[in-house]
Amino acid sequence: MINWIIWSAFGALVGWISGKVSGTGRRMNLIETMILGIVGAMLGGLLGNFIGWGPGKSLRFHSIVLSVLGALLVLWVGRKTSG
C-alpha cells in the first residue's frame, strides 16, 4: 500500500514539473498529472537502464531528471499523434 502512495506522490511531482516545463500544466487535472508522472518515471527508468545507470533503490537527482525527461517524451509523442 505504501508503495502506491509513494508512486502517486512521485508521479504527481514529476507530472507537475514536466507540465510546468512544457506549458501543459494548466490543462491537466491531478489524476492526469500523476499518470503522466508515473509513466514518465517508468520510461525514465528504462532509459536509465539503457544508458547504464541501473535501477536505484533510493531517490536521486538523476532519477527525477530522467523521470521528467520521460514524461516530456510522453507529452511530445502525445502531441505528435493527436494532430
C-alpha positions in Angstrom: 0.0 0.0 0.0 2.8 2.4 0.9 4.4 1.9 -2.5 1.3 3.1 -4.3 1.3 6.2 -2.1 5.0 6.9 -2.9 4.5 6.2 -6.6 1.5 8.5 -6.7 3.3 11.3 -4.9 6.4 10.9 -7.1 4.2 10.8 -10.2 2.4 14.0 -9.1 5.7 15.7 -8.6 7.2 14.6 -11.9 4.0 15.3 -13.8 3.8 18.8 -12.2 7.4 19.6 -13.1 7.0 18.3 -16.7 3.7 20.2 -17.0 5.5 23.4 -16.0 8.4 22.8 -18.3 6.1 22.1 -21.3 3.4 24.6 -20.5 0.6 22.0 -20.3 0.2 22.1 -16.5 -3.0 24.2 -16.6 -4.7 21.7 -18.9 -4.1 18.6 -16.7 -6.0 17.6 -13.6 -4.4 15.8 -10.6 -5.1 12.3 -11.9 -3.7 13.1 -15.4 -0.6 14.7 -13.8 0.0 11.6 -11.6 -0.4 9.2 -14.5 1.9 11.3 -16.7 4.5 11.3 -13.9 4.3 7.6 -13.3 4.5 6.7 -17.0 7.4 9.2 -17.3 9.1 7.6 -14.3 8.8 4.2 -15.9 10.1 5.4 -19.2 12.9 7.3 -17.5 13.8 4.1 -15.6 14.1 2.2 -18.9 16.3 5.0 -20.3 18.4 4.9 -17.2 18.9 1.2 -17.5 19.7 1.5 -21.2 22.5 4.1 -20.5 23.9 2.0 -17.7 22.7 3.8 -14.6 20.7 0.8 -13.5 17.8 0.6 -11.1 18.1 2.7 -8.0 16.8 1.9 -4.6 16.8 5.5 -3.4 15.6 8.7 -4.9 18.5 10.5 -6.6 18.6 13.7 -8.6 19.2 11.9 -11.9 16.1 9.7 -11.1 14.0 12.9 -11.1 15.7 14.3 -14.2 15.2 11.0 -16.1 11.6 10.8 -15.0 10.8 14.4 -16.1 12.5 13.7 -19.4 10.4 10.5 -19.8 7.2 12.5 -19.0 8.3 15.2 -21.5 8.8 12.4 -24.1 5.3 11.1 -23.4 3.9 14.6 -23.9 5.8 15.1 -27.1 4.6 11.7 -28.5 1.0 12.5 -27.4 1.1 15.9 -29.3 2.5 14.3 -32.4 0.0 11.5 -32.5 -3.1 13.6 -31.7 -2.6 16.0 -34.5 
